Amino acid sequence: MLAAVLLVSGCGAGSGGSGGGATNPSSQEAAPTAQVTLEPAEGATEVNPTEPVTVSVAHGRLEQVTLTNESGEKVQGTLAEDGTSWQTSEVLGYGKTYTWSGSAVGENGKTVPVRGSFTTVQPKEVVRATITPVDGVTRGIAIPIMIEFDAPVENKAAVQRALEVNASEEVKGAWAWLNDKKVHWRPKEYWPAHTEVSVEANLYGLHYGSGKYGKADLTTEFSIGRAQVVKADVDTHRIVVMRSGEQVASYPASYGRPGNPDLHTHNGTYMVMAKHPVEIMDNPQYGYTDVKKKWAVRISNHGEFIHENEENRANIGERNTSHGCINLTNADAKQYFDSAMRGDPVEVTGSSTSMPPRYAVYDWMLSWEQWQAKSAL
């Protein structure tokens, strides 16, 4: 037995041979072939266009990769530095078939094809959304972030998770669904003055429910202006304008008639929504149409304005006789109009009733607890 071992040993080490067993190809493990993996997998359907789209290879390198849509247009992508993976760098479309082509070379030098196809989901409906404030504007300290959808949203929690608010100052706030088509974000307290705000809404590819998907992502960047608040106590027959915590103006005013709940001015925190040098007022039930009033600052979609009413001058600062608006003299209305900014809060107190929280924008008519209860998360 020992001789046999030596014989084999001598044979393996003999000179002049063509090589021993250690260098015999037949005893070596062959170099591996490239293994290509597609994501999504070959033949996949109902693929969300926001899912990762990659091709990767083990035991080799990608030589060339192309992904084309059904029109033959190439999808942009990036090849990794080590050549082992490629991924798309642009967003795919809804309801389209994409086809792979290309090749990879294995460690054994053999070429393996890259081929296959997949199809993205075809929504029953693509839903558009809009966001305000829009880019570049400056708004008052009560402004909410408002996203409105063209169709009802069922998967509210999924949508809410896709929304992100960033601010230059630390601000506590929350999203609230005011109805199935409208979600707002407001801070717990008013925004700090001069805050810079950015919002991202990653809605493309998001399933809203019942086959409805988001049409596009949304972004906005806006600024918060100076901190101006109107204090409007109906019993004082005045409005006081506060800026950065200090009084900057006090104007005599006439509020709505206290004896008629349809005409008096209700308590609540309103917000400047718009302003126009001339506003046409209509209320046929109370005998007037096409009445033009100057320096009109809208604070509610219920019909409340702060505006000039020289016809009611005798009562301004003395009695509350309007139809619910806050009347000022022409000079005072112009001065306040010039100072007002969309998003400024107007805090009405002293009335016998409060404004029901259903007339836009009513975000600040709700307590913080009521607001949080409207979150989907």
C-alpha positions in Angstrom: 0.0 0.0 0.0 2.8 2.3 0.8 4.5 1.6 -2.5 1.3 2.4 -4.3 1.1 5.7 -2.7 4.7 6.5 -3.5 4.2 5.4 -7.1 1.3 7.7 -7.5 3.3 10.4 -5.8 6.3 9.8 -8.1 4.1 9.8 -11.2 2.5 13.1 -10.2 5.8 14.8 -9.7 7.7 13.2 -12.6 9.7 15.5 -14.9 8.9 15.9 -18.5 5.2 15.3 -18.1 2.5 17.6 -19.3 1.3 18.4 -15.8 -0.1 16.6 -12.8 -3.6 16.3 -11.6 -3.5 19.9 -10.0 -3.4 21.4 -13.5 -5.6 19.1 -15.4 -8.6 21.0 -16.7 -10.8 18.0 -16.3 -10.3 18.1 -12.5 -10.9 21.9 -12.2 -14.4 23.4 -11.6 -15.3 25.3 -14.7 -15.7 29.1 -14.4 -19.3 30.1 -13.9 -21.7 31.5 -16.5 -23.3 34.9 -15.9 -26.6 34.8 -14.1 -28.9 37.7 -15.1 -31.8 38.8 -12.8 -34.5 41.1 -13.9 -36.7 43.3 -11.6 -39.6 43.3 -12.3 -39.5 39.6 -13.3 -40.0 38.5 -16.9 -43.6 38.7 -17.9 -44.7 40.7 -14.8 -47.9 42.7 -15.1 -49.7 45.4 -13.0 -46.2 46.8 -12.1 -46.3 50.1 -10.3 -44.2 52.6 -12.4 -42.5 53.8 -9.2 -41.1 50.4 -8.3 -37.4 49.7 -8.7 -36.5 48.7 -12.3 -33.1 47.0 -12.5 -31.1 44.3 -14.2 -28.3 42.7 -12.3 -25.7 40.0 -13.0 -23.8 37.5 -10.8 -20.5 35.9 -12.0 -20.0 38.4 -14.8 -20.5 41.9 -16.1 -23.1 43.6 -18.2 -21.9 44.5 -21.7 -24.9 46.5 -22.9 -28.5 47.0 -21.6 -31.4 48.8 -23.2 -35.0 49.1 -21.9 -37.5 50.4 -24.5 -41.2 51.2 -24.4 -43.7 49.9 -26.9 -42.9 52.9 -29.2 -39.3 51.9 -29.3 -38.2 54.9 -27.1 -35.2 54.1 -24.8 -35.6 54.5 -21.1 -32.7 56.4 -19.5 -30.7 54.4 -17.0 -27.4 54.2 -15.2 -24.8 51.4 -15.3 -23.0 50.7 -12.0 -19.2 51.3 -12.0 -18.5 47.6 -11.5 -20.8 46.7 -14.4 -22.9 44.3 -12.3 -26.2 46.3 -12.4 -28.2 48.8 -14.3 -31.2 50.8 -13.2 -33.6 53.3 -14.7 -33.1 57.0 -14.0 -36.5 58.3 -15.3 -40.1 57.6 -14.3 -42.0 55.0 -16.2 -45.5 55.5 -17.5 -48.8 54.0 -16.7 -50.2 51.1 -18.9 -47.1 50.5 -21.0 -45.0 47.5 -21.9 -41.3 47.7 -21.5 -38.8 45.3 -23.2 -35.2 44.5 -22.2 -32.4 43.8 -24.6 -28.6 43.5 -24.2 -26.0 41.1 -23.0 -23.7 40.1 -20.2 -20.4 38.2 -20.2 -19.7 35.6 -17.6 -16.5 34.7 -15.8 -16.2 31.9 -18.3 -16.1 34.3 -21.2 -19.5 33.3 -22.5 -22.2 35.8 -23.5 -25.6 35.6 -22.0 -28.6 37.6 -23.5 -30.5 40.2 -21.4 -34.1 39.8 -22.6 -37.6 40.0 -21.2 -40.5 42.4 -20.8 -43.0 43.7 -18.2 -46.2 45.8 -18.2 -47.1 48.7 -15.8 -50.5 49.1 -14.2 -53.3 50.7 -16.2 -55.3 52.9 -13.8 -59.1 53.1 -14.1 -58.6 56.8 -13.4 -55.6 59.1 -13.1 -56.4 61.8 -10.5 -55.0 65.3 -10.7 -54.1 67.2 -7.5 -53.2 70.8 -6.9 -51.3 72.4 -4.0 -51.3 75.8 -2.4 -49.6 78.1 -1.5 -47.8 78.0 -4.9 -44.1 78.5 -5.4 -42.5 81.8 -4.4 -45.3 83.6 -2.6 -45.3 85.1 0.8 -48.3 84.5 3.1 -49.6 85.3 6.5 -49.0 83.3 9.7 -52.3 81.5 9.6 -52.0 80.1 6.0 -52.6 76.3 5.8 -51.0 74.0 3.2 -53.9 72.8 1.0 -53.9 69.8 -1.4 -57.1 69.2 -3.4 -57.9 66.2 -5.5 -60.1 65.9 -8.6 -61.7 62.7 -7.3 -62.4 61.2 -3.8 -59.5 59.5 -2.1 -60.1 56.2 -0.3 -56.6 55.3 0.8 -56.1 58.5 2.9 -53.5 57.0 5.1 -51.3 56.1 2.1 -51.6 59.6 0.7 -50.8 61.2 4.0 -47.6 59.1 4.4 -46.5 60.5 1.0 -46.7 64.1 2.2 -43.8 65.9 3.8 -43.5 69.4 5.2 -40.2 71.0 6.1 -39.7 74.4 7.7 -36.7 76.6 8.5 -38.1 77.0 12.1 -39.3 74.2 14.3 -43.1 74.0 13.8 -45.5 71.5 15.2 -48.4 70.7 12.8 -50.6 68.0 11.4 -52.6 67.0 8.3 -56.3 66.9 8.4 -58.9 65.6 5.9 -61.6 68.2 5.5 -63.5 65.9 3.1 -62.6 63.0 0.7 -61.0 65.4 -1.8 -59.2 67.9 0.4 -56.4 67.5 2.9 -54.8 70.5 4.7 -51.8 70.9 7.0 -51.8 73.7 9.6 -49.5 74.4 12.5 -50.7 74.0 16.1 -50.1 77.7 16.6 -49.6 80.3 14.0 -46.4 80.0 11.9 -43.4 81.9 13.2 -42.8 85.1 11.2 -40.4 84.8 8.2 -40.4 81.0 8.2 -39.3 79.3 4.9 -41.5 76.3 4.0 -41.2 73.5 1.5 -43.6 70.7 0.8 -43.2 67.4 -1.1 -46.2 65.3 -2.2 -45.0 62.0 -3.8 -48.3 61.2 -5.4 -47.3 59.7 -8.8 -47.9 55.9 -8.8 -49.8 56.1 -5.5 -53.0 54.0 -5.4 -55.9 56.1 -4.1 -58.3 53.2 -4.1 -60.8 51.7 -6.6 -58.2 51.7 -9.4 -57.5 55.5 -9.1 -53.8 56.6 -9.1 -52.0 59.9 -8.6 -51.1 61.8 -11.8 -48.0 63.6 -10.7 -45.8 64.5 -7.7 -46.3 68.0 -6.3 -43.8 70.4 -4.6 -44.0 74.0 -3.4 -41.8 76.4 -1.6 -43.1 79.6 0.0 -42.4 82.1 2.8 -44.3 83.3 5.8 -44.3 87.1 6.2 -44.6 89.4 9.2 -46.8 88.3 12.1 -50.0 90.4 11.7 -53.2 89.6 13.5 -56.5 91.5 13.5 -58.3 91.5 16.9 -62.0 92.1 16.2 -64.2 92.4 19.4 -67.7 93.2 18.3 -68.6 94.9 21.6 -65.9 97.5 21.2 -67.0 98.6 17.7 -63.4 98.7 16.6 -60.8 96.4 15.1 -57.2 96.4 16.3 -54.3 95.5 14.1 -51.4 93.8 15.9 -48.0 93.3 14.3 -45.2 91.3 16.0 -47.3 91.5 19.2 -47.6 95.3 19.2 -50.6 97.4 18.2 -50.0 99.3 14.9 -53.6 100.5 14.2 -57.1 100.7 15.7 -60.1 101.5 13.5 -63.7 102.3 14.4 -66.0 99.6 12.9 -69.5 98.4 12.6 -70.2 94.7 12.8 -73.2 92.6 12.0 -76.6 93.2 13.6 -76.7 91.3 17.0 -80.4 90.6 17.0 -80.4 88.5 13.8 -78.2 85.3 13.7 -78.3 85.4 9.9 -76.8 88.9 9.9 -74.5 89.2 12.9 -70.8 88.6 12.9 -69.9 85.2 14.4 -67.0 84.5 16.7 -64.1 82.5 15.3 -60.6 82.8 13.8 -61.0 83.8 10.2 -58.3 84.2 7.6 -57.6 86.7 4.9 -58.4 84.8 1.7 -58.4 87.5 -1.0 -58.6 91.2 -1.4 -60.0 93.4 -4.2 -60.1 97.2 -4.6 -63.8 96.9 -5.5 -66.1 94.0 -4.6 -69.7 93.6 -5.9 -72.0 92.6 -3.0 -75.2 90.7 -3.6 -77.9 89.6 -1.1 -81.3 89.7 -2.7 -82.9 88.3 0.4 -82.1 91.5 2.2 -82.8 93.8 -0.6 -79.5 94.6 -2.3 -77.7 93.5 -5.5 -74.7 94.7 -7.5 -73.6 97.0 -4.6 -70.0 98.0 -5.1 -67.8 98.4 -2.0 -64.2 99.4 -2.0 -61.1 98.0 -0.3 -62.8 94.6 0.3 -60.8 91.9 2.2 -62.5 88.5 2.1 -62.1 86.6 5.4 -64.6 83.7 4.8 -66.6 82.0 2.0 -69.7 82.4 4.2 -69.7 86.0 2.9 -67.7 88.0 5.5 -65.4 90.9 4.4 -63.7 93.8 6.0 -64.6 96.7 3.7 -65.4 100.3 3.2 -69.0 101.3 3.8 -69.4 105.1 3.8 -73.2 104.6 3.6 -73.0 103.2 7.1 -70.6 105.9 8.4 -72.9 107.2 11.1 -72.9 103.8 12.8 -69.2 103.0 12.4 -67.6 103.0 15.8 -71.0 103.4 17.5 -73.4 100.5 16.6 -73.3 97.1 14.9 -75.7 97.4 11.9 -74.0 95.6 9.0 -75.2 92.3 7.4 -72.3 90.4 8.9 -69.3 92.2 7.4 -66.9 94.5 9.3 -67.5 98.0 8.0 -64.8 100.7 8.1 -64.6 104.3 6.8 -63.1 104.7 3.3 -59.7 106.0 4.6 -59.4 103.3 7.3 -60.5 100.5 4.9 -57.8 101.6 2.4 -55.1 101.7 5.1 -56.1 98.2 6.4 -56.4 96.9 2.8 -52.8 98.0 2.1 -51.5 96.2 5.2 -53.4 92.9 4.8 -51.8 89.8 3.4 -53.4 86.5 2.4 -53.1 84.1 5.3 -53.4 86.8 8.0 -55.6 85.7 10.9 -58.7 87.7 12.0 -59.9 86.8 15.5 -63.5 87.7 16.1 -64.7 87.7 19.7 -67.6 89.1 21.7 -70.4 87.7 19.6 -73.3 85.6 21.0 -72.6 82.7 18.4 -69.6 81.0 16.8 -69.1 80.4 13.1 -69.8 76.8 12.2 -66.7 75.0 10.9 -67.9 74.4 7.4 -67.2 77.6 5.4 -63.8 77.7 3.8 -61.3 78.5 5.1 -62.3 77.2 8.5 -59.1 75.5 9.6 -58.6 77.8 12.6 -62.3 77.4 13.7 -61.3 73.9 15.0 -59.4 73.3 18.2 -56.1 71.5 17.9 -57.7 68.3 19.3 -60.5 68.5 16.7 -57.9 69.1 14.0 -55.8 66.1 14.9 -58.9 63.9 14.9 -59.2 64.5 11.2 -55.9 62.8 10.4 -55.9 59.4 8.7 -52.9 58.3 10.7 
